[in-house]
Every structure is written in structure tokens, then in C-alpha cells.
Amino acid sequence: MVVIKGVAAKSILDSRKDKTILITVKTSIGNFSASSPNGKSTGKHAVKIYKKNLEEDIKTIKKFSDYFSKEIIDEFDDLRRIEDIVDGHVGANTLFALESAILKATAKEQKKQIWELINLKSRKTPRLVGNCIGGGKHSNSRKKPDFQEFLIIPNLKSTKESFEKSKEVKKDIKEILKRVDKNFENKKNDEDAWMTLLNEKEILDILKKIKLPLGVDIASSSFYKRNKYNYENPLLKRDSKEQLGYLSNLINNYNLFYIEDPFNEEDFESFSKLLKKFPNKLIVGDDLTVTNTKRLEKAIKMKSINAIIVKPNQVGSLIEMKRVCELAKKNNIKIVFSHRSGETEENILADLAFGFGADFIKCGITSKVREIKIRRLIEIEESLT
């Protein structure tokens, strides 16, 4: 068993050079640290990342340090005890980092992998979902695609092969962008995806040639105002019915496999219409569901989605995240574990995705903070062969 002796917290910088939290748990077998990422594109129903702000959460953790020292952790579900102590006192980023550090200590003490604390039966490696070209809130160019992410989803024999294929394709895409986009500057966005001035159709014209399953994260809430989807590249407005027609054409014309947040975060009904029209495609909820059981229950009831994004720091509580995963599995909803745009070198996402039997993991293609998660997944997969 792990005996917690104290907890410390400090701020560090994420991949966007924004401040985030790092928590260190002092235990009977050593010190264990974990950090939380930051998201830029966030659903309004997500849990606040800090109670008031980062500095206040750091003070709270220090203040509560002695309370934690009375706790003994034997298994994953014992995290409830930690949540009982800090409930309502810290935000989602802080709770996620705290619980992650405790899981690391528990796994070490039991001579297990972190994922083994969650599910000893898990043997399914999630498929990689890689952001190749970016737009929306993740890109800062003056003109950009309205959709936030253009994704490639290889399905090769191993994670390592899929990872290598993704990197190869991303390199090839750069050369195509150089030819097609005369203003291409060889720059990458927050998620290390290529930035371009092309619109979504022009990008999909390029990607359809690579012969891999394709996806888009539309993040439509980010450009939904006054009951219209306000496109800027090119300038036009679409209502929900027009948005449904437009996306249906894209799905048909480009054989899109994965469509995330196609409508604004309150429009369960339009999600449902799209899913009914394309039952064999992945209609994915993120801002719609925000890793929240009540939002997922509503989406299930209305048949709005057949896949859900799970972002651990979107909810903070790993116990709540477990409930979301169990509810999704029970209702045949595919699970997609996801990184954030402001990432750290924390790699526990891979263990959580594998442990909870995720179908997919979305964590970019290149850059140290993203590759570290994929390499951890490769490590887990290879340890089982």
C-alpha cells in the first residue's frame, strides 16, 4: 500500500508557454510527479480548470498537504478518498495532476504498470488519430481553415507502424502544401500541425490522395454565433439545416470516417440527424459531452453520437472519467482519449487510454510533448508481445 506523506505543487510551462500545474506526491516509497495540460478550445460545460486561478490552487494543495498524509491508497477506486478531501476546493487541472501522481506511486509500489491498476484484462491498443493540418482556435494565421483539425487515422498492424506512417504522410503533406498554397510558410500551430491559408475543401482535396482514413474536428461551437455557423474562409453563414447539408456533402465526397463536433455544443438534435444519416461513420462528441456522464446520458438518449472524446483534465476526477468510459462501453459508444493543445511531457494519457480500453487516442503526430505519449503506447503494446 502507498502511504502519502505530503503533497507539493508548483507552476510549469506547457507547450504554448502558458502556465500549468505540476504536483509532487511524497510517499513511503519515494516522490512522484504529474502535470496537467491546458486546452484552448474548451466546451462551456467543462469543469473549471482551477477553482479561482492556478496560484490559489497551488496554495490550497499546500494547505491540504497534511490531510492527504492520513490516506492510504491500494487501488484505483481509492482515489475517491482524495476527491472527498479536495472536492470543491480545486479545479480540474489540479485534481487530474494530483490523482495521476498518486497512480504513479501506487503502480510503483505494486510493481505494476499504471494501466494494470485500471484493467488487467485490457489487450486492445487504441488506434492513433493524428492532427496533420490545423485551423480554428489552434492556428493564429490571419487567414486559416474554419475547421480546427484535419486528421489521419492509419490502421496498420502495430502502433509503431501507424506512428511511422503518420510521420511519413505529414512530411509528404508539407511538400504538397508548398506547391498548392503559395503563401505556405512551413509553420506549425499549437498542436504541431501544418498551418495553411487553404479552406477545408482545398485541404481535403489534398488529403484524399493519401489513401488513409480521414477525419475532421470541426469544433463548430467556436464559430457559431446568433444561430449561424459563421465561416470566414470563404465568408458565408449557414444555419443548422445548411450545416447538415454541407457536412453531408463533405462526408460523401471525401469519404470522411471521423467527424468531431459537427454542430454547436447544445445541438444534440442536429448531431442525431447526422448520425442517422451516416450510422457507419464516427460522429464524435467533445464540446457536446465534455467527459461528463450527464451530458453523455443525454447524447445516448437522443442518439446524438457513436463516439466520445475523453479528456482527463476536462473533468479532473479520474473516478468520473471511469464512469464516463463505463457508460460509453455499455452503450457501444467508441472512446477517443485526447490530448490538449497546450501539452506537457506527461505521458499518463497512454496508460489511461490503454487501461480503459479506448478505441482511439488522439495526441498529434510530431513534437516531443505529443510523441512521448505515442512512444509510451508503443512501449505498452510491445511489452505484451
C-alpha positions in Angstrom: 0.0 0.0 0.0 1.1 3.6 -0.6 1.2 5.9 2.4 1.0 9.6 1.4 3.3 11.7 3.4 2.7 15.1 1.8 1.9 16.9 -1.4 3.6 19.8 -3.1 2.5 21.9 -6.2 4.1 24.5 -8.5 3.6 26.0 -11.9 5.4 25.0 -15.0 5.0 26.0 -18.7 3.1 24.0 -21.2 4.0 23.7 -24.9 2.3 27.0 -25.6 4.4 28.6 -22.8 1.3 29.1 -20.7 1.4 28.2 -17.0 0.0 24.9 -15.8 0.3 22.8 -12.6 2.8 20.2 -11.6 2.1 18.2 -8.5 4.5 16.0 -6.5 3.3 13.4 -4.1 5.7 12.4 -1.3 5.1 8.8 -0.3 6.6 6.0 1.7 8.4 4.7 -1.4 9.6 8.0 -3.0 8.3 11.1 -4.7 6.1 11.0 -7.8 5.1 13.9 -10.1 2.5 14.6 -12.7 1.4 17.6 -14.7 -1.8 18.7 -16.5 -2.2 20.1 -20.0 -4.2 23.2 -20.9 -6.9 23.3 -23.6 -7.6 26.4 -25.8 -10.8 25.1 -27.5 -13.0 24.3 -24.5 -16.6 23.4 -24.1 -18.6 25.7 -21.8 -19.9 22.7 -19.8 -16.4 21.5 -18.9 -15.2 21.7 -15.3 -13.2 24.9 -14.5 -9.5 24.1 -14.7 -8.8 25.9 -11.4 -11.1 26.9 -8.5 -10.2 30.6 -8.9 -6.7 30.6 -10.5 -3.6 28.5 -10.7 -1.9 30.3 -7.8 -4.9 29.8 -5.5 -5.0 26.0 -6.3 -1.3 25.7 -5.5 -1.9 27.3 -2.1 -4.8 25.0 -1.5 -2.8 21.9 -2.2 -0.1 23.1 0.2 -2.7 23.8 2.8 -4.3 20.4 2.4 -1.0 18.5 2.4 -1.4 17.2 6.0 -4.9 15.9 5.2 -3.5 13.7 2.4 -0.9 12.3 4.7 -3.7 10.3 6.5 -4.7 8.5 3.3 -3.6 5.0 2.2 -4.1 4.1 -1.5 -4.3 0.4 -2.6 -6.2 0.6 -5.8 -7.7 2.9 -8.5 -11.0 3.4 -6.8 -9.3 4.6 -3.6 -8.9 7.9 -5.4 -12.4 8.6 -4.1 -10.7 9.3 -0.7 -8.6 12.0 -2.3 -11.6 13.5 -4.1 -13.5 13.6 -0.8 -10.8 15.8 0.7 -10.4 18.3 -2.2 -14.0 18.3 -3.5 -15.0 21.8 -4.4 -11.6 23.3 -3.4 -9.5 22.8 -6.5 -10.1 22.8 -10.3 -9.9 20.0 -12.9 -6.3 20.5 -13.9 -5.2 20.3 -10.3 -7.2 17.2 -9.4 -6.1 15.4 -12.6 -2.4 16.1 -11.8 -2.8 15.1 -8.2 -4.6 11.8 -9.0 -2.1 11.0 -11.8 0.8 11.4 -9.4 -0.9 9.1 -6.8 -1.5 6.4 -9.5 2.2 6.5 -10.4 3.1 5.9 -6.8 0.6 3.1 -6.4 1.8 1.3 -9.6 5.4 1.6 -8.5 4.6 0.2 -5.0 2.8 -2.8 -6.6 5.4 -3.3 -9.3 2.7 -2.8 -12.0 2.2 -0.6 -15.0 -0.3 2.2 -14.4 -2.8 0.7 -16.8 -2.8 -2.5 -14.8 -4.3 -0.6 -11.9 -7.3 0.0 -14.1 -7.9 -3.1 -16.2 -5.8 -6.3 -16.1 -7.8 -7.7 -19.0 -7.1 -4.9 -21.4 -5.3 -6.0 -24.5 -6.6 -3.6 -27.1 -4.3 -0.9 -28.3 -6.2 2.3 -29.4 -5.8 3.5 -33.0 -3.8 6.7 -33.5 -5.7 9.8 -34.6 -3.2 12.4 -35.8 -3.7 16.1 -36.5 -1.9 16.8 -39.8 -3.2 20.2 -40.8 -4.7 22.7 -38.4 -7.1 25.7 -38.3 -9.6 27.3 -36.0 -8.5 28.3 -32.5 -5.3 26.3 -32.7 -3.9 28.4 -35.5 -3.0 32.1 -35.4 -2.6 32.9 -39.0 -4.6 35.9 -40.4 -6.5 33.5 -42.8 -7.0 29.9 -41.9 -9.3 26.9 -42.3 -12.5 27.2 -40.2 -12.3 23.6 -39.2 -9.9 23.1 -36.3 -8.2 19.8 -37.2 -7.7 17.6 -40.3 -6.9 14.1 -39.1 -5.3 11.0 -40.5 -6.2 7.6 -38.9 -4.0 4.8 -40.0 -4.9 1.3 -39.1 -1.8 -0.8 -39.5 -0.7 -3.9 -37.6 1.0 -2.1 -34.8 1.1 1.3 -33.1 4.7 1.7 -34.2 3.9 1.1 -37.8 0.9 3.6 -37.7 3.1 6.2 -36.0 5.8 5.9 -38.7 3.2 6.1 -41.4 1.6 9.2 -39.8 5.0 10.9 -39.7 5.8 10.0 -43.3 2.4 11.3 -44.5 2.8 14.5 -42.6 6.2 15.1 -44.4 4.6 14.4 -47.8 1.7 16.8 -47.0 4.2 19.6 -46.3 5.6 19.2 -49.8 2.1 19.3 -51.3 1.2 22.4 -49.3 4.4 24.1 -50.7 3.1 23.6 -54.2 -0.6 24.3 -53.6 -0.6 27.1 -51.1 1.6 29.9 -52.4 1.6 31.5 -49.0 2.7 28.4 -47.1 5.4 29.4 -44.6 6.4 26.0 -43.3 4.9 26.8 -39.9 3.0 24.7 -37.3 0.3 25.6 -34.9 -0.3 24.8 -31.2 -0.7 21.1 -31.9 2.3 20.9 -34.3 0.0 20.6 -37.3 0.8 22.5 -40.5 -0.7 25.9 -40.9 -2.2 26.9 -44.2 -4.4 29.5 -45.8 -6.4 26.9 -47.7 -10.0 26.2 -46.8 -11.4 22.8 -45.7 -12.4 21.7 -49.2 -8.9 22.5 -50.6 -7.3 20.7 -47.7 -9.5 17.6 -48.1 -8.7 17.6 -51.9 -5.1 17.1 -50.8 -5.7 14.5 -48.0 -8.0 12.3 -50.0 -5.0 11.3 -52.2 -3.1 9.7 -49.3 -5.4 6.7 -49.2 -5.8 6.7 -45.4 -9.0 7.0 -43.3 -9.6 10.7 -42.7 -11.3 12.8 -40.1 -12.1 16.4 -39.1 -12.5 18.1 -35.8 -14.9 20.9 -36.8 -15.1 22.5 -33.3 -18.2 24.2 -34.7 -19.1 26.0 -31.4 -16.0 28.2 -31.9 -17.6 29.8 -35.0 -21.3 29.5 -34.0 -23.0 32.9 -33.2 -26.6 34.1 -33.4 -27.9 30.8 -34.6 -25.5 30.7 -37.6 -22.2 29.0 -38.4 -20.0 31.9 -39.4 -17.4 30.7 -41.9 -14.6 33.1 -42.7 -12.7 31.1 -45.4 -14.7 31.9 -47.5 -17.1 34.3 -45.8 -20.6 32.8 -45.5 -23.2 31.9 -42.9 -25.0 28.6 -42.6 -27.9 27.7 -40.3 -28.2 24.2 -38.8 -30.0 22.7 -41.8 -27.4 24.2 -44.2 -24.6 22.9 -41.9 -26.1 19.4 -42.0 -26.3 19.5 -45.8 -22.7 20.9 -46.2 -21.2 18.3 -43.9 -23.2 15.5 -45.5 -21.6 16.5 -48.9 -18.1 16.6 -47.4 -18.6 13.1 -45.8 -19.8 11.7 -49.1 -17.3 13.4 -51.4 -14.2 12.8 -49.2 -15.3 9.5 -47.6 -14.7 11.1 -44.1 -14.5 8.4 -41.4 -14.4 10.6 -38.3 -16.4 13.8 -37.7 -16.0 15.6 -34.4 -18.2 18.4 -33.0 -20.1 19.0 -36.3 -22.6 21.2 -34.6 -22.6 23.6 -31.7 -22.4 22.2 -28.1 -26.1 22.5 -27.4 -27.5 21.0 -30.6 -28.0 17.3 -29.7 -30.7 17.1 -32.3 -28.5 18.0 -35.3 -25.9 15.5 -34.1 -28.6 12.9 -34.1 -29.7 13.8 -37.6 -26.1 13.4 -38.9 -25.7 10.1 -37.1 -28.9 8.8 -38.5 -27.8 9.7 -42.0 -24.3 8.2 -41.5 -24.6 5.3 -39.0 -21.3 3.8 -40.2 -19.2 6.9 -39.6 -17.9 8.1 -36.3 -19.9 11.1 -35.1 -17.9 12.3 -32.2 -18.9 14.5 -29.2 -16.3 16.6 -27.4 -17.7 20.1 -26.5 -21.1 18.4 -26.7 -20.2 15.9 -23.9 -17.1 17.3 -22.1 -16.3 13.9 -20.4 -19.4 14.3 -18.3 -21.8 11.4 -17.5 -25.0 13.6 -17.6 -24.1 15.1 -21.0 -23.3 11.6 -22.3 -26.5 10.2 -21.0 -28.4 12.9 -22.9 -26.4 12.1 -26.0 -27.2 8.4 -25.7 -30.9 9.1 -25.1 -31.1 11.3 -28.2 -28.8 9.0 -30.3 -26.6 12.0 -31.0 -23.2 10.3 -31.1 -21.5 6.9 -31.6 -18.1 8.1 -30.3 -16.9 10.3 -27.4 -13.8 12.3 -26.7 -12.4 11.7 -23.2 -10.1 14.4 -21.9 -9.0 13.6 -18.4 -8.3 17.2 -17.4 -11.7 18.3 -18.8 -13.3 16.7 -15.8 -10.4 16.4 -13.4 -11.8 13.4 -11.5 -10.5 10.1 -12.7 -13.4 8.4 -10.9 -15.8 10.4 -13.0 -13.8 9.7 -16.1 -14.1 6.0 -15.3 -17.9 6.3 -15.1 -17.9 8.0 -18.5 -15.9 5.2 -20.1 -18.1 2.5 -18.5 -21.3 4.2 -19.7 -19.8 4.6 -23.2 -18.8 1.0 -23.4 -22.2 -0.2 -22.1 -23.9 1.7 -24.9 -21.5 0.8 -27.7 -20.1 4.4 -27.9 -16.5 4.4 -29.2 -13.9 6.0 -26.8 -11.3 8.5 -28.0 -8.8 9.6 -25.4 -7.4 13.0 -26.3 -4.5 15.4 -25.6 -4.9 19.2 -25.4 -3.4 22.0 -27.4 -1.2 23.1 -24.5 0.6 19.9 -23.6 3.4 18.9 -21.2 5.8 15.9 -21.2 3.3 13.9 -19.1 2.6 10.5 -20.7 0.0 9.0 -18.4 -2.6 9.6 -21.2 -1.3 6.4 -22.9 -1.8 4.3 -19.8 -5.3 5.7 -19.2 -6.3 5.1 -22.8 -5.0 1.5 -22.8 -6.3 0.7 -19.3 -9.8 1.9 -20.1 -9.8 0.0 -23.4 -10.1 3.1 -25.6 -10.8 2.6 -29.3 -8.7 5.6 -30.4 -6.1 8.0 -29.0 -5.7 11.5 -30.4 -2.4 13.0 -29.4 -0.9 14.6 -32.5 1.8 13.2 -34.8 5.0 15.1 -34.0 6.7 17.3 -31.3 8.2 16.0 -28.1 5.2 16.5 -25.9 3.0 14.5 -28.3 5.4 11.9 -29.3 6.1 11.0 -25.7 2.5 9.7 -25.4 2.7 7.7 -28.6 6.0 6.2 -27.6 4.6 5.2 -24.2 1.7 3.4 -26.0 4.2 1.6 -28.3 6.1 0.6 -25.1 2.9 -0.8 -23.6 2.0 -2.7 -26.8 5.5 -4.2 -27.2 5.5 -5.3 -23.6 2.6 -7.6 -24.3 4.0 -9.4 -27.4 
